[in-house]
Amino acid sequence: MEDILEVYARPYNQQYPVVCMDESSMQLIGEVQEPIPAAPGHPVLMDDEYVRKDVANIFMEVEPLGGKRKVKITERRTKIDWACFVEEMLEQRYPKVEKVVLVMDNLNMHKTASLYEAFPPEKARSLANRLEIHYTPKHGSWLNIAENWLSVLKGQCLSSRIDCIEKVCAKVSAWNNDRNNRQSSVDWQFRTSDARTKLKRLYP
């Protein structure tokens, strides 16, 4: 935990940006009966019955101090999908930085070995060399700022029923652009000193 808190306490460095990454699944749900549109005197009326469709995956990447984020929707959540998301991050969004300081949970696919499954060894090594990885502790995923932004995303634009991945992509893209245009940064306040004071059960 203290390792993550110390990373968040670092001053902003354009050559070593701190980026948080997380992912989540989303059930695509279709309507059995078309909702009745809102009208004066009543909101949208939706039937309780629905039909489950496919499941979409949401990759979330957040640079807390830079006020930037990237959301990508995929059909699957595999090691290859994660490796391709990391490649896009390094080569498209951070092509000129020395290293990306990457914060994420200890999921089995969040390893540099996944890069080797997706790319030739030379490229995988080149990508891995540009990562400084810090894992959140077990049961400590609340320390990952990307997880908090996933909750915001789901609450603000994915809370209604959506029946196809194309509609999810469109809604997420609009949300992502709006947030980036506003450069919504994160002012992380929880420090190591706070942890040692407030989480006494974790310390001998």
One Martini backbone bead per residue (centre of mass of N, CA, C, O) as a GRO file, in nm:
protein
  204
    1MET     BB    1   0.059   0.062  -0.022
    2GLU     BB    2   0.298   0.263   0.015
    3ASP     BB    3   0.392   0.248  -0.274
    4ILE     BB    4   0.146   0.387  -0.401
    5LEU     BB    5   0.150   0.648  -0.231
    6GLU     BB    6   0.432   0.737  -0.330
    7VAL     BB    7   0.356   0.765  -0.626
    8TYR     BB    8   0.128   0.986  -0.578
    9ALA     BB    9   0.352   1.194  -0.443
   10ARG     BB   10   0.468   1.264  -0.693
   11PRO     BB   11   0.581   1.471  -0.904
   12TYR     BB   12   0.534   1.601  -1.195
   13ASN     BB   13   0.633   1.401  -1.495
   14GLN     BB   14   0.647   1.386  -1.834
   15GLN     BB   15   0.860   1.132  -1.849
   16TYR     BB   16   0.685   1.005  -1.575
   17PRO     BB   17   0.395   0.905  -1.593
   18VAL     BB   18   0.108   0.847  -1.411
   19VAL     BB   19  -0.072   0.534  -1.458
   20CYS     BB   20  -0.397   0.403  -1.451
   21MET     BB   21  -0.532   0.058  -1.452
   22ASP     BB   22  -0.842  -0.093  -1.575
   23GLU     BB   23  -1.119  -0.336  -1.558
   24SER     BB   24  -1.450  -0.423  -1.705
   25SER     BB   25  -1.763  -0.554  -1.714
   26MET     BB   26  -2.056  -0.575  -1.950
   27GLN     BB   27  -2.389  -0.609  -1.981
   28LEU     BB   28  -2.589  -0.677  -2.246
   29ILE     BB   29  -2.917  -0.518  -2.295
   30GLY     BB   30  -3.238  -0.595  -2.398
   31GLU     BB   31  -3.551  -0.542  -2.525
   32VAL     BB   32  -3.882  -0.658  -2.541
   33GLN     BB   33  -4.001  -0.374  -2.494
   34GLU     BB   34  -4.060  -0.074  -2.590
   35PRO     BB   35  -4.013   0.213  -2.472
   36ILE     BB   36  -4.173   0.483  -2.328
   37PRO     BB   37  -4.158   0.788  -2.372
   38ALA     BB   38  -4.127   1.078  -2.257
   39ALA     BB   39  -4.366   1.291  -2.079
   40PRO     BB   40  -4.582   1.484  -1.959
   41GLY     BB   41  -4.590   1.336  -1.625
   42HIS     BB   42  -4.363   1.122  -1.741
   43PRO     BB   43  -4.138   0.900  -1.770
   44VAL     BB   44  -3.974   0.657  -1.870
   45LEU     BB   45  -4.108   0.345  -1.985
   46MET     BB   46  -4.018   0.021  -1.849
   47ASP     BB   47  -3.981  -0.297  -1.879
   48ASP     BB   48  -3.885  -0.562  -1.675
   49GLU     BB   49  -3.823  -0.705  -1.925
   50TYR     BB   50  -3.535  -0.889  -2.051
   51VAL     BB   51  -3.228  -0.937  -2.252
   52ARG     BB   52  -2.950  -1.121  -2.276
   53LYS     BB   53  -2.634  -1.072  -2.401
   54ASP     BB   54  -2.353  -0.972  -2.433
   55VAL     BB   55  -2.009  -0.908  -2.337
   56ALA     BB   56  -1.824  -0.635  -2.228
   57ASN     BB   57  -1.515  -0.458  -2.228
   58ILE     BB   58  -1.333  -0.235  -1.999
   59PHE     BB   59  -1.081  -0.003  -2.057
   60MET     BB   60  -0.882   0.185  -1.815
   61GLU     BB   61  -0.710   0.506  -1.848
   62VAL     BB   62  -0.520   0.709  -1.605
   63GLU     BB   63  -0.402   1.051  -1.561
   64PRO     BB   64  -0.425   1.227  -1.285
   65LEU     BB   65  -0.235   1.491  -1.340
   66GLY     BB   66  -0.313   1.525  -1.660
   67GLY     BB   67  -0.625   1.480  -1.725
   68LYS     BB   68  -0.627   1.180  -1.851
   69ARG     BB   69  -0.812   0.950  -2.071
   70LYS     BB   70  -0.879   0.594  -2.161
   71VAL     BB   71  -1.131   0.420  -2.349
   72LYS     BB   72  -1.187   0.064  -2.411
   73ILE     BB   73  -1.372  -0.152  -2.621
   74THR     BB   74  -1.426  -0.505  -2.585
   75GLU     BB   75  -1.512  -0.844  -2.631
   76ARG     BB   76  -1.254  -0.906  -2.457
   77ARG     BB   77  -1.043  -1.050  -2.172
   78THR     BB   78  -0.714  -1.071  -2.244
   79LYS     BB   79  -0.382  -1.075  -2.280
   80ILE     BB   80  -0.391  -0.956  -2.566
   81ASP     BB   81  -0.571  -0.713  -2.509
   82TRP     BB   82  -0.389  -0.586  -2.300
   83ALA     BB   83  -0.132  -0.562  -2.473
   84CYS     BB   84  -0.262  -0.374  -2.688
   85PHE     BB   85  -0.328  -0.145  -2.492
   86VAL     BB   86  -0.036  -0.089  -2.410
   87GLU     BB   87   0.074  -0.029  -2.688
   88GLU     BB   88  -0.105   0.217  -2.740
   89MET     BB   89  -0.009   0.384  -2.505
   90LEU     BB   90   0.300   0.397  -2.581
   91GLU     BB   91   0.272   0.470  -2.908
   92GLN     BB   92   0.030   0.697  -2.898
   93ARG     BB   93   0.023   0.855  -2.601
   94TYR     BB   94   0.355   0.775  -2.512
   95PRO     BB   95   0.614   0.802  -2.728
   96LYS     BB   96   0.827   1.022  -2.556
   97VAL     BB   97   0.865   0.875  -2.305
   98GLU     BB   98   1.051   0.699  -2.091
   99LYS     BB   99   0.818   0.627  -1.869
  100VAL     BB  100   0.555   0.433  -1.739
  101VAL     BB  101   0.373   0.461  -1.443
  102LEU     BB  102   0.213   0.162  -1.349
  103VAL     BB  103  -0.115   0.115  -1.215
  104MET     BB  104  -0.226  -0.206  -1.076
  105ASP     BB  105  -0.340  -0.501  -1.052
  106ASN     BB  106  -0.274  -0.866  -0.988
  107LEU     BB  107  -0.349  -0.978  -1.247
  108ASN     BB  108  -0.250  -1.232  -1.455
  109MET     BB  109  -0.233  -1.032  -1.719
  110HIS     BB  110  -0.045  -0.812  -1.554
  111LYS     BB  111   0.210  -0.892  -1.749
  112THR     BB  112   0.489  -0.905  -1.945
  113ALA     BB  113   0.419  -1.187  -2.065
  114SER     BB  114   0.184  -1.083  -2.245
  115LEU     BB  115   0.364  -0.944  -2.456
  116TYR     BB  116   0.494  -1.217  -2.559
  117GLU     BB  117   0.218  -1.333  -2.668
  118ALA     BB  118   0.165  -1.081  -2.878
  119PHE     BB  119   0.480  -1.046  -2.939
  120PRO     BB  120   0.773  -1.016  -3.027
  121PRO     BB  121   1.046  -1.012  -2.829
  122GLU     BB  122   1.158  -0.730  -2.907
  123LYS     BB  123   0.896  -0.571  -2.861
  124ALA     BB  124   0.826  -0.664  -2.576
  125ARG     BB  125   1.087  -0.551  -2.447
  126SER     BB  126   1.048  -0.258  -2.530
  127LEU     BB  127   0.785  -0.218  -2.371
  128ALA     BB  128   0.878  -0.313  -2.086
  129ASN     BB  129   1.109  -0.088  -2.059
  130ARG     BB  130   0.857   0.142  -2.042
  131LEU     BB  131   0.794   0.010  -1.756
  132GLU     BB  132   0.659   0.096  -1.424
  133ILE     BB  133   0.545  -0.133  -1.196
  134HIS     BB  134   0.247  -0.111  -0.977
  135TYR     BB  135   0.090  -0.290  -0.723
  136THR     BB  136  -0.182  -0.358  -0.573
  137PRO     BB  137  -0.307  -0.484  -0.310
  138LYS     BB  138  -0.470  -0.706  -0.160
  139HIS     BB  139  -0.774  -0.556  -0.115
  140GLY     BB  140  -0.655  -0.263  -0.273
  141SER     BB  141  -0.820  -0.139  -0.527
  142TRP     BB  142  -0.895   0.152  -0.411
  143LEU     BB  143  -0.603   0.267  -0.502
  144ASN     BB  144  -0.722   0.271  -0.787
  145ILE     BB  145  -0.818   0.527  -0.985
  146ALA     BB  146  -0.949   0.370  -1.222
  147GLU     BB  147  -1.176   0.244  -1.056
  148ASN     BB  148  -1.320   0.510  -0.992
  149TRP     BB  149  -1.370   0.588  -1.295
  150LEU     BB  150  -1.547   0.347  -1.364
  151SER     BB  151  -1.780   0.433  -1.180
  152VAL     BB  152  -1.835   0.698  -1.321
  153LEU     BB  153  -1.893   0.591  -1.602
  154LYS     BB  154  -2.131   0.402  -1.529
  155GLY     BB  155  -2.310   0.626  -1.394
  156GLN     BB  156  -2.314   0.839  -1.649
  157CYS     BB  157  -2.337   0.618  -1.932
  158LEU     BB  158  -2.409   0.286  -1.822
  159SER     BB  159  -2.698   0.252  -1.658
  160SER     BB  160  -2.839   0.163  -1.897
  161ARG     BB  161  -2.971  -0.005  -2.147
  162ILE     BB  162  -2.754  -0.204  -2.364
  163ASP     BB  163  -2.740  -0.405  -2.678
  164CYS     BB  164  -2.453  -0.289  -2.795
  165ILE     BB  165  -2.121  -0.215  -2.862
  166GLU     BB  166  -2.162   0.040  -3.037
  167LYS     BB  167  -2.314   0.208  -2.823
  168VAL     BB  168  -2.097   0.201  -2.612
  169CYS     BB  169  -1.874   0.341  -2.776
  170ALA     BB  170  -2.026   0.608  -2.823
  171LYS     BB  171  -2.071   0.689  -2.524
  172VAL     BB  172  -1.774   0.669  -2.430
  173SER     BB  173  -1.649   0.870  -2.628
  174ALA     BB  174  -1.805   1.118  -2.531
  175TRP     BB  175  -1.709   1.106  -2.237
  176ASN     BB  176  -1.403   1.113  -2.289
  177ASN     BB  177  -1.392   1.386  -2.440
  178ASP     BB  178  -1.514   1.559  -2.216
  179ARG     BB  179  -1.302   1.500  -1.995
  180ASN     BB  180  -1.051   1.590  -2.157
  181ASN     BB  181  -1.146   1.882  -2.214
  182ARG     BB  182  -1.157   1.936  -1.890
  183GLN     BB  183  -0.919   1.813  -1.736
  184SER     BB  184  -0.982   1.587  -1.518
  185SER     BB  185  -0.843   1.568  -1.227
  186VAL     BB  186  -0.652   1.433  -0.942
  187ASP     BB  187  -0.681   1.479  -0.578
  188TRP     BB  188  -0.481   1.311  -0.383
  189GLN     BB  189  -0.504   1.272  -0.011
  190PHE     BB  190  -0.392   0.992   0.056
  191ARG     BB  191  -0.142   0.911   0.283
  192THR     BB  192   0.090   0.754   0.463
  193SER     BB  193   0.021   0.898   0.729
  194ASP     BB  194  -0.280   0.819   0.719
  195ALA     BB  195  -0.246   0.513   0.722
  196ARG     BB  196  -0.092   0.498   1.002
  197THR     BB  197  -0.343   0.623   1.154
  198LYS     BB  198  -0.618   0.474   1.025
  199LEU     BB  199  -0.460   0.171   0.971
  200LYS     BB  200  -0.367   0.000   1.236
  201ARG     BB  201  -0.427  -0.305   1.157
  202LEU     BB  202  -0.170  -0.306   0.941
  203TYR     BB  203   0.005  -0.255   1.200
  204PRO     BB  204   0.224  -0.348   1.460
   0.00000   0.00000   0.00000
